[in-house]
């Protein structure tokens, strides 16, 4: 310290009395966008790295935002205190200098070099920390992105609207699966992986596994074939296509007891009514084919069996026309009400005429050929 300055000061620094700095609340509510998915983070000042409630990513709060959440409560002013007795201080300094001149010389330390060395170490440490932070940032992969955007290290991601899962192909994120199920596309394993709910889909939606899904209108069952969902069976019965959670997956049920003619089916031998109720169909070699006409008053209907929770199909075959399909020994009234028909080689043929007319006896209860056969 220069002797001129030393003659004026007996102490270098101190702190004064505390004074209030700001009237801002200690924890002002603020908002910040998630660094991964862009969701809005609500900040309460309790942590410097809040967790996104949507994707699970921890986002550091910038320093300026943190200072807004934690404003200083008091200010301690610094001061330099000088001695009022300059002569006494000068005398003490002169005596100290004479004493130093009489003592043997001691090796001195180059404080400037030491300070420079310490400063260099601090700078190096900051650089290492900054490098580690940048390295972490570079390794962080996106969990939500737009289709067609660069992969940036991600093998898979969700679209921004959570409706599809993306896969990295040729350094671009391409739609691999649609996620139209109730859970959509979401992050799992604390934001490290993504998962897609494809339990609901539409025909021609992409898929990559041999699995099944319900159509989005719940009127059909779909199967994955060659990378796309295709129609496997119609589910136009009263219960439609339904999904029930089971262990780690789900169970799919398709009520195919109502189906259009020639529509695909999954199990040979199953019966169904045509949507107009005028015919009964049977699943044969993967498609519903005409099994019988149901032109009687009861038409073709489905009904539930409460005891075993099954569905049955009933067809009123008491009225038919020549050429309609039939089973051996089956009979019916012709739709013109004048003749009785019999089954011959799987087709209805005229068996006899009815002078008093041929009448169906109600909803599937039988028929009657009245009067003597006409000559």
URQUIUR-V686333 format. One record per residue. N is the residue number from 0. PHI is phi as a letter, one per 30 degrees, with the letter a starting at -180 (* if undefined). BURIAL is # if it has 9 or more other ideal C-beta (glycine too) atoms within 8 Angstrom, else .. Layout:
BEGIN
n phi burial
N PHI BURIAL
N PHI BURIAL
END
This chain:
BEGIN
n phi burial
0 * .
1 e .
2 d .
3 d .
4 d .
5 d #
6 d #
7 c #
8 b #
9 c .
10 b .
11 d .
12 b .
13 a .
14 b .
15 d .
16 d .
17 d .
18 b #
19 d .
20 c .
21 a .
22 c .
23 d .
24 d .
25 d .
26 b #
27 d .
28 d .
29 b .
30 b .
31 b #
32 d .
33 d #
34 d .
35 c #
36 c #
37 i .
38 d #
39 d .
40 c #
41 c .
42 c #
43 b .
44 i #
45 d .
46 b .
47 d .
48 b .
49 d #
50 c .
51 d #
52 d .
53 c .
54 c #
55 i .
56 d #
57 c .
58 c #
59 d .
60 d #
61 e .
62 d .
63 d .
64 d #
65 d #
66 d .
67 d #
68 d #
69 b #
70 d #
71 d .
72 d .
73 b .
74 b .
75 c #
76 d .
77 d .
78 a .
79 c .
80 c .
81 c .
82 d #
83 d .
84 c .
85 d #
86 d .
87 d .
88 d #
89 d #
90 d .
91 d .
92 d #
93 d .
94 d .
95 d .
96 d #
97 d .
98 d .
99 d .
100 d .
101 d .
102 d .
103 d .
104 d .
105 c .
106 d .
107 c .
108 c .
109 d .
110 d .
111 d .
112 d .
113 d #
114 d .
115 d .
116 d .
117 d .
118 d .
119 d .
120 d .
121 d .
122 d .
123 d .
124 d .
125 d .
126 d .
127 d .
128 d .
129 d .
130 d .
131 d .
132 d .
133 d .
134 d .
135 d .
136 d .
137 d .
138 d .
139 d .
140 c .
141 d #
142 c #
143 b #
144 a #
145 d .
146 e #
147 j .
148 d .
149 d .
150 d #
151 h .
152 j .
153 d #
154 d .
155 a #
156 a #
157 c #
158 d #
159 d #
160 c .
161 i #
162 c #
163 a #
164 c #
165 c #
166 b #
167 d #
168 b .
169 h .
170 i .
171 b #
172 d #
173 c #
174 d #
175 c #
176 b #
177 d #
178 b #
179 d #
180 d #
181 d .
182 d .
183 h #
184 c #
185 b #
186 d #
187 b .
188 h .
189 h .
190 i #
191 d .
192 b .
193 b #
194 b #
195 b #
196 c #
197 c #
198 d #
199 c #
200 a #
201 b #
202 e #
203 i .
204 d #
205 d #
206 a #
207 b .
208 b .
209 d .
210 b .
211 b .
212 a #
213 d #
214 d #
215 d .
216 c .
217 i #
218 c #
219 a #
220 c #
221 c #
222 b #
223 d #
224 b .
225 h .
226 i .
227 b #
228 d #
229 b #
230 d #
231 c #
232 a #
233 d #
234 b #
235 c #
236 d #
237 e .
238 d .
239 h #
240 c #
241 b #
242 b #
243 b .
244 d .
245 b .
246 h .
247 c .
248 b .
249 a .
250 c .
251 c #
252 b #
253 b #
254 d #
255 c #
256 d #
257 b #
258 a #
259 d #
260 d #
261 i .
262 d #
263 d #
264 b #
265 c #
266 b .
267 d .
268 j .
269 d #
270 c #
271 a #
272 c #
273 d #
274 e .
275 d .
276 i #
277 c #
278 a #
279 c #
280 c #
281 b #
282 d #
283 b .
284 h .
285 i .
286 b #
287 d #
288 c #
289 d .
290 c #
291 a #
292 d #
293 b #
294 c #
295 d #
296 e #
297 d #
298 h #
299 c #
300 b #
301 c #
302 b .
303 d .
304 c #
305 e .
306 d .
307 c .
308 h .
309 b .
310 c #
311 c .
312 c #
313 b #
314 b #
315 d #
316 c #
317 d #
318 b #
319 a #
320 b #
321 e #
322 j .
323 d #
324 d #
325 a #
326 c .
327 e .
328 i .
329 d #
330 b #
331 a #
332 d #
333 d #
334 d .
335 d .
336 i #
337 c .
338 b #
339 c #
340 c #
341 b #
342 d #
343 b .
344 h .
345 i .
346 b #
347 d #
348 b #
349 d #
350 c .
351 a .
352 d #
353 c #
354 d #
355 c .
356 j #
357 c #
358 b #
359 d #
360 d .
361 k .
362 d .
363 i #
364 c .
365 k .
366 b #
367 b .
368 c #
369 d #
370 i .
371 d .
372 e .
373 d .
374 d .
END
